[in-house]
């Protein structure tokens, strides 16, 4: 789990310092967690999940779940403007209509 937390942070290009401040921890605590030298509490796991936008199940088990993908999409989609949301919906409809044609 510690490697997944470290990789998630790096994927988002967040510094250990930023994560520590956001989580209300010392940077050395983040270092210890990412090195596997300190366990993560349930509350901390929930906070990492929210900060990194990754479901707790994925952090714990390492494999994305459909529910996690849907939740991540819903969260990102809800932050878009109405115009951008409509564009995404149109793109999804286009892809669905043309899937058979495009996959020939």
C-alpha positions in Angstrom: 0.0 0.0 0.0 2.8 2.4 0.8 4.2 2.1 -2.8 0.7 2.9 -4.2 0.4 6.0 -2.0 3.9 7.1 -3.2 3.1 6.5 -6.8 -0.3 8.2 -6.6 1.4 11.3 -5.1 4.0 11.3 -7.8 1.4 10.8 -10.6 -0.3 14.0 -9.4 3.1 15.7 -9.1 2.5 16.6 -5.5 5.4 17.1 -3.1 5.6 15.3 0.2 5.5 18.8 1.8 2.2 19.7 0.1 0.6 16.4 1.1 1.9 16.8 4.7 0.4 20.3 5.0 -2.9 19.2 3.5 -3.1 16.2 5.8 -2.0 18.1 8.9 1.1 15.9 9.3 4.8 16.4 9.4 6.7 15.7 6.1 8.6 13.0 8.0 5.4 11.2 8.6 4.6 11.1 4.8 8.2 9.8 4.3 7.6 7.0 6.8 4.3 6.1 5.3 5.7 6.0 1.8 8.6 3.9 3.0 6.3 1.4 4.7 7.7 2.2 8.1 4.4 3.6 9.5 0.9 2.2 9.1 -1.9 4.3 7.9 -5.1 4.8 10.0 -8.5 4.5 8.5 -9.0 8.2 8.8 -5.7 8.9 7.0 -6.6 6.4 4.3 -9.8 8.2 3.7 -8.0 11.6 3.5 -5.4 10.2 1.1 -8.2 8.8 -1.0 -9.9 12.2 -1.2 -6.7 14.1 -1.9 -5.5 11.7 -4.6 -8.9 11.1 -6.1 -8.5 7.3 -5.8 -10.9 5.0 -4.1 -9.7 3.4 -0.8 -10.2 0.0 -2.3 -7.7 0.8 -5.0 -5.1 2.1 -2.5 -5.5 -1.0 -0.4 -5.7 -3.7 -3.1 -4.0 -2.0 -6.0 -6.5 -2.7 -8.7 -9.0 -0.1 -10.0 -12.6 -1.1 -9.5 -15.5 -0.1 -11.8 -17.1 1.8 -9.0 -13.8 3.6 -8.4 -13.6 4.6 -12.1 -17.2 5.8 -12.1 -16.7 7.8 -8.9 -13.5 9.4 -10.3 -15.3 10.2 -13.6 -18.3 11.6 -11.7 -16.1 13.8 -9.5 -14.2 15.2 -12.4 -17.3 15.6 -14.6 -19.1 17.5 -11.9 -16.3 20.1 -11.7 -16.7 20.9 -15.4 -18.7 23.8 -16.8 -22.1 23.0 -18.4 -20.6 23.6 -21.8 -17.8 21.1 -21.2 -20.2 18.6 -19.7 -22.4 18.8 -22.8 -19.3 18.3 -25.0 -18.3 15.2 -23.1 -21.8 13.8 -23.3 -21.9 14.5 -27.1 -18.5 12.7 -27.5 -19.8 9.7 -25.5 -22.9 9.5 -27.7 -20.7 9.8 -30.8 -18.4 7.0 -29.6 -21.3 4.8 -28.8 -23.0 5.3 -32.2 -19.8 4.7 -34.1 -18.3 2.0 -32.1 -19.2 -0.7 -34.6 -17.9 1.4 -37.5 -14.7 2.3 -35.8 -13.8 -1.2 -34.6 -14.0 -2.9 -38.0 
